[in-house]
Amino acid sequence: MTCYGGVVAAAALPSPPPTTLTTLPSSPSNTFVRVREVGSGGAEDPNTVVKQSVDGFKWRLLVSYDGTRYKGWQFQQTPPTIQCILEKALTQATKLERKDLHLVGASRTDGGVHAWGQVAHFITPFNYDSLDSIHAALNGLLPPDIRVREISAAVPEFHARFSAQGKIYHYKIYNDAIMDPFQRLYAYHVTNKLNAAVMREAANHFIGTHDFSAFVNSSRNDGMPNPVKAIFRFDIVKMGALLQLEVEGSGFMYRQVRNMAALLLQIGKEAIPPDIVPKILATRDRKELAKYTSAAAPPHGLCLVAVKYNAEHLQLPLGCPTTSLGRHHIVSKCIKWKQKLRTS
């Protein structure tokens, strides 16, 4: 059984529809454990995979962000990244050093890419009786374009990146002569009339297990060299002038989704036929894709919608605090009555 790493994400940014979390049974494991932590080598060499034993309590975050102002997820101080800003908030809220948090994200999204369902985890040497306070503190410290939507306890075996079984990305295209100003930060404006039917035909060629070497940029070593990935679905959804490319797969390499989107755009313009997809895949050569599209689709149209995990990795440890979905502020009846008297 595979589940989402938090609330199932909505189709578009901003203003997603409300969703609910499926509560999973508690794990028999104690919360305080010696964690065999796997992660990156840090700011100096983030692509190096390191293993170390860490004593502590593991916590899972569900994070949303508008990536417009940031240089992606991966830690660096200038220009700022999502991980950098989130770690600063965590160090203030927990009073721990950055190196002690061991913050890891499920997906190292590129600069300008958005997320509705990014998943991360961090470790503390102490437990929490309630997660509502740290949840409120984090969102109070974070800028308004980054929000922690959920905090929950995690079992020792959970790892935000390496436990992931699949990811869902959406790429939004605004296909009209005049751009909607409210969509300009979240959708790529294309004035050429796109043929959605041929784009769907082409997208179907991506479904299945393939070597995606022809669709990956080689400028960054992602630490996951296997180019063979499974695409479970690739839908083209038309919503008025908006055309949404929805792709779900076992994993994606550097700029793979944006490169697939770029090719589908050329096919949608009817510049090349849909059957070009399997021909390019067969070459396993990035230079072959470059013959038909010169660059990846722009980052601002892309959004990480959800990360999927096996159900056992989403179990809550025995005796852990309740998952925090955020606190609602309630005005008491007494205060309401006093306000009513003043205005009467």
C-alpha positions as CSV (number, residue, x, y, z in Angstrom):
1,M,0.0,0.0,0.0
2,T,1.3,3.4,-1.0
3,C,0.3,6.7,0.7
4,Y,1.0,10.3,0.4
5,G,3.5,12.0,2.7
6,G,0.8,14.2,4.2
7,V,-2.3,15.8,2.9
8,V,-2.9,15.0,-0.7
9,A,-1.9,18.1,-2.7
10,A,-4.2,20.2,-4.9
11,A,-3.9,20.6,-8.6
12,A,-2.8,24.2,-8.8
13,L,-1.1,27.1,-7.0
14,P,-2.4,29.2,-5.3
15,S,-5.7,28.4,-3.4
16,P,-5.9,24.6,-3.4
17,P,-9.1,22.9,-2.3
18,P,-9.3,21.5,1.2
19,T,-8.2,17.9,1.7
20,T,-8.0,15.5,4.7
21,L,-5.2,13.3,6.1
22,T,-5.7,9.6,6.5
23,T,-4.7,8.6,10.0
24,L,-2.4,5.6,10.2
25,P,-2.1,3.2,13.1
26,S,0.8,3.6,15.6
27,S,4.0,1.7,15.2
28,P,5.2,-0.4,18.2
29,S,8.6,1.4,18.0
30,N,9.7,3.8,20.7
31,T,10.0,7.4,19.6
32,F,13.6,7.8,21.0
33,V,15.9,5.8,18.8
34,R,19.4,5.5,17.4
35,V,18.7,6.6,13.8
36,R,20.9,5.3,11.0
37,E,20.6,8.6,9.1
38,V,21.3,8.8,5.4
39,G,21.7,12.2,3.8
40,S,23.8,14.6,1.9
41,G,27.3,15.8,2.8
42,G,26.1,19.3,3.5
43,A,26.8,22.7,1.9
44,E,30.4,21.9,0.8
45,D,29.4,18.8,-1.2
46,P,25.6,18.3,-1.1
47,N,25.8,15.3,-3.6
48,T,27.9,13.2,-1.3
49,V,25.8,10.5,0.4
50,V,26.8,10.0,4.1
51,K,25.6,7.6,6.8
52,Q,25.8,8.3,10.5
53,S,24.1,7.3,13.7
54,V,22.0,10.0,15.5
55,D,20.2,9.8,18.8
56,G,16.9,11.6,18.8
57,F,13.3,12.0,17.8
58,K,12.4,12.2,14.1
59,W,9.8,14.6,12.8
60,R,8.1,14.8,9.4
61,L,7.2,18.1,7.8
62,L,4.8,18.8,5.0
63,V,5.9,22.0,3.3
64,S,4.4,24.3,0.7
65,Y,6.3,27.2,-1.0
66,D,6.2,29.7,-3.8
67,G,9.6,29.2,-5.3
68,T,9.7,32.5,-7.2
69,R,12.2,34.2,-4.9
70,Y,14.4,31.2,-4.2
71,K,17.3,29.3,-5.8
72,G,15.6,26.0,-5.2
73,W,15.5,23.7,-2.2
74,Q,19.1,22.6,-1.7
75,F,21.0,24.5,1.0
76,Q,23.0,27.6,0.1
77,Q,23.0,31.0,1.8
78,T,23.3,33.3,-1.3
79,P,21.0,33.5,-3.0
80,P,18.6,32.0,-0.4
81,T,17.1,28.6,-0.8
82,I,14.0,27.0,0.8
83,Q,16.2,24.6,2.9
84,C,18.3,27.6,4.1
85,I,15.2,29.6,5.2
86,L,13.5,26.6,6.8
87,E,16.7,25.6,8.7
88,K,17.0,29.2,10.1
89,A,13.4,29.0,11.4
90,L,14.1,25.5,12.9
91,T,17.3,26.6,14.7
92,Q,15.4,29.5,16.2
93,A,12.4,27.4,17.2
94,T,14.4,24.4,18.6
95,K,17.5,26.3,19.8
96,L,19.6,23.7,18.0
97,E,22.5,24.1,15.6
98,R,21.9,23.5,11.9
99,K,24.2,20.5,11.9
100,D,22.2,18.9,14.7
101,L,18.8,19.1,12.8
102,H,19.8,16.8,9.9
103,L,17.1,18.4,7.8
104,V,16.4,16.5,4.6
105,G,13.9,17.2,1.8
106,A,12.2,14.6,-0.4
107,S,12.9,16.6,-3.6
108,R,15.6,19.1,-4.4
109,T,13.4,21.3,-6.5
110,D,15.1,23.8,-8.9
111,G,15.2,27.5,-8.6
112,G,11.8,29.1,-9.3
113,V,9.9,25.7,-9.0
114,H,7.0,25.7,-6.5
115,A,5.8,23.0,-4.1
116,W,2.5,22.1,-2.5
117,G,3.5,18.8,-1.1
118,Q,7.3,18.8,-0.3
119,V,8.1,16.4,2.5
120,A,11.1,16.8,4.8
121,H,12.3,15.4,8.1
122,F,14.5,16.7,11.0
123,I,15.8,15.3,14.3
124,T,15.8,16.7,17.8
125,P,17.4,15.2,21.0
126,F,14.2,16.0,22.9
127,N,10.5,15.1,22.6
128,Y,7.5,17.3,22.3
129,D,4.3,16.9,24.3
130,S,2.4,18.8,21.6
131,L,3.4,19.9,18.1
132,D,1.0,22.8,17.8
133,S,3.4,25.3,19.5
134,I,6.4,24.5,17.3
135,H,4.2,24.5,14.3
136,A,2.9,27.9,15.1
137,A,6.4,29.1,15.9
138,L,7.8,27.9,12.6
139,N,5.1,29.6,10.5
140,G,5.6,32.8,12.6
141,L,9.3,32.8,11.8
142,L,9.0,31.8,8.1
143,P,8.3,34.3,5.3
144,P,4.7,34.2,3.9
145,D,5.8,32.4,0.8
146,I,6.9,29.3,2.8
147,R,4.4,27.4,5.0
148,V,4.7,24.3,7.1
149,R,1.3,22.6,6.6
150,E,1.8,19.7,8.9
151,I,4.2,18.4,11.5
152,S,4.0,14.7,12.7
153,A,6.3,12.3,14.5
154,A,8.1,9.8,12.2
155,V,9.3,6.2,12.7
156,P,13.1,5.7,12.7
157,E,12.9,3.9,9.3
158,F,11.3,7.0,7.6
159,H,13.6,9.0,5.4
160,A,12.0,11.9,3.4
161,R,14.2,11.3,0.3
162,F,15.2,7.7,0.3
163,S,11.8,6.3,1.5
164,A,9.9,8.0,-1.3
165,Q,8.1,5.6,-3.6
166,G,6.8,8.1,-6.1
167,K,6.3,11.8,-6.8
168,I,3.6,13.8,-8.6
169,Y,4.4,17.0,-10.5
170,H,2.2,19.4,-12.4
171,Y,3.3,21.7,-15.1
172,K,0.9,24.6,-15.9
173,I,0.7,26.3,-19.3
174,Y,-1.5,29.3,-19.9
175,N,-2.5,29.0,-23.6
176,D,-4.1,32.3,-24.7
177,A,-3.1,35.4,-26.6
178,I,-3.2,37.5,-23.4
179,M,-1.7,36.3,-20.1
180,D,-3.8,36.2,-17.0
181,P,-1.8,38.4,-14.5
182,F,-2.9,36.2,-11.6
183,Q,-1.3,33.1,-13.2
184,R,1.9,34.8,-14.3
185,L,4.0,33.3,-11.5
186,Y,2.6,29.8,-11.7
187,A,2.0,29.1,-15.4
188,Y,4.1,29.4,-18.6
189,H,2.5,31.7,-21.1
190,V,2.3,30.2,-24.6
191,T,0.5,32.2,-27.3
192,N,0.7,29.5,-30.0
193,K,-2.5,27.5,-30.2
194,L,-1.7,24.1,-28.7
195,N,-3.3,20.8,-29.8
196,A,-4.1,19.0,-26.6
197,A,-5.1,15.8,-28.3
198,V,-1.6,15.2,-29.9
199,M,0.0,16.2,-26.6
200,R,-2.0,13.4,-24.9
201,E,-1.0,11.0,-27.6
202,A,2.7,11.9,-27.1
203,A,2.5,11.8,-23.3
204,N,1.2,8.2,-23.4
205,H,4.6,7.2,-24.9
206,F,6.3,8.2,-21.6
207,I,4.2,5.8,-19.5
208,G,6.0,2.7,-18.5
209,T,9.6,2.0,-17.5
210,H,12.2,3.7,-19.6
211,D,15.8,4.9,-19.7
212,F,15.3,8.7,-19.5
213,S,19.0,9.6,-20.3
214,A,17.8,11.7,-23.2
215,F,15.6,13.9,-20.9
216,V,18.1,14.6,-18.1
217,N,20.5,17.6,-17.9
218,S,24.0,16.5,-17.1
219,S,25.1,19.7,-15.4
220,R,24.2,18.4,-11.9
221,N,25.1,15.0,-10.4
222,D,21.9,14.1,-8.5
223,G,23.6,11.3,-6.5
224,M,21.1,8.9,-8.2
225,P,22.7,7.8,-11.4
226,N,20.2,5.2,-12.5
227,P,18.4,6.8,-15.5
228,V,15.7,4.0,-15.6
229,K,12.5,5.4,-14.1
230,A,8.8,4.3,-14.2
231,I,6.1,6.8,-15.2
232,F,2.7,5.6,-13.8
233,R,0.5,8.2,-15.5
234,F,0.9,11.3,-17.7
235,D,-2.3,13.3,-18.1
236,I,-3.0,16.5,-20.1
237,V,-5.9,18.3,-18.4
238,K,-7.5,21.3,-20.1
239,M,-9.2,23.9,-17.9
240,G,-10.2,26.8,-20.1
241,A,-7.0,28.6,-21.1
242,L,-5.0,26.5,-18.6
243,L,-3.4,23.3,-19.8
244,Q,-2.0,21.2,-16.9
245,L,0.5,18.4,-17.5
246,E,0.2,15.9,-14.6
247,V,2.9,13.3,-14.3
248,E,3.4,10.7,-11.6
249,G,6.4,8.5,-11.5
250,S,8.8,6.5,-9.3
251,G,11.3,9.3,-9.4
252,F,12.6,12.0,-11.7
253,M,16.1,13.2,-12.6
254,Y,17.4,16.7,-12.9
255,R,15.1,18.7,-15.1
256,Q,13.5,15.6,-16.5
257,V,9.9,16.9,-16.1
258,R,10.7,20.3,-17.6
259,N,12.5,18.6,-20.6
260,M,9.4,16.4,-21.2
261,A,7.2,19.4,-21.0
262,A,9.3,21.3,-23.5
263,L,9.0,18.4,-26.0
264,L,5.3,18.2,-25.5
265,L,5.0,21.9,-26.2
266,Q,6.7,21.5,-29.5
267,I,4.4,18.6,-30.3
268,G,1.4,20.6,-29.2
269,K,2.4,23.4,-31.7
270,E,2.4,20.6,-34.3
271,A,6.0,21.3,-35.1
272,I,6.9,17.6,-34.7
273,P,4.8,14.4,-34.5
274,P,3.8,12.5,-31.3
275,D,5.8,9.4,-32.2
276,I,9.0,11.3,-31.9
277,V,8.9,10.5,-28.1
278,P,9.8,6.8,-28.3
279,K,12.5,7.6,-30.9
280,I,14.2,10.1,-28.6
281,L,13.9,7.7,-25.6
282,A,15.6,4.9,-27.6
283,T,18.7,7.0,-28.3
284,R,19.3,7.6,-24.6
285,D,21.2,10.8,-25.8
286,R,20.4,14.3,-24.5
287,K,21.8,15.7,-27.8
288,E,18.9,14.0,-29.6
289,L,16.3,15.9,-27.6
290,A,18.2,19.2,-28.3
291,K,17.5,18.8,-32.0
292,Y,13.8,19.4,-31.3
293,T,13.8,21.7,-28.3
294,S,16.7,24.0,-27.3
295,A,15.9,24.4,-23.6
296,A,13.8,23.0,-20.7
297,A,10.4,24.6,-20.1
298,P,10.7,27.5,-17.6
299,P,10.7,26.6,-13.9
300,H,7.8,28.7,-12.7
301,G,5.2,26.5,-14.4
302,L,6.3,23.5,-12.4
303,C,5.0,22.4,-9.0
304,L,5.8,19.4,-6.8
305,V,2.3,18.3,-5.8
306,A,2.9,15.2,-3.6
307,V,5.4,12.6,-2.5
308,K,4.3,9.0,-1.9
309,Y,5.5,6.6,0.7
310,N,4.7,3.0,1.8
311,A,2.1,2.9,4.6
312,E,4.6,1.5,7.2
313,H,6.8,4.6,6.8
314,L,3.9,6.9,7.6
315,Q,2.9,5.1,10.8
316,L,3.1,7.1,13.9
317,P,5.4,5.9,16.7
318,L,3.7,4.7,19.9
319,G,3.0,7.4,22.4
320,C,4.0,10.3,20.1
321,P,2.2,13.7,20.1
322,T,-0.8,14.2,17.9
323,T,0.0,15.4,14.3
324,S,-0.3,19.2,14.1
325,L,-2.4,20.6,11.2
326,G,-2.2,24.1,12.6
327,R,-4.2,25.9,15.2
328,H,-7.4,27.9,14.6
329,H,-7.8,31.0,16.7
330,I,-11.3,31.1,18.3
331,V,-12.9,34.2,19.7
332,S,-14.6,33.3,23.0
333,K,-18.4,34.0,23.5
334,C,-17.5,36.4,26.3
335,I,-15.4,38.6,24.1
336,K,-18.0,38.5,21.4
337,W,-20.7,39.6,23.9
338,K,-18.6,42.5,25.2
339,Q,-18.0,43.6,21.6
340,K,-21.7,43.5,20.9
341,L,-22.5,45.6,24.0
342,R,-20.0,48.3,22.9
343,T,-21.6,48.6,19.5
344,S,-25.2,48.6,20.7
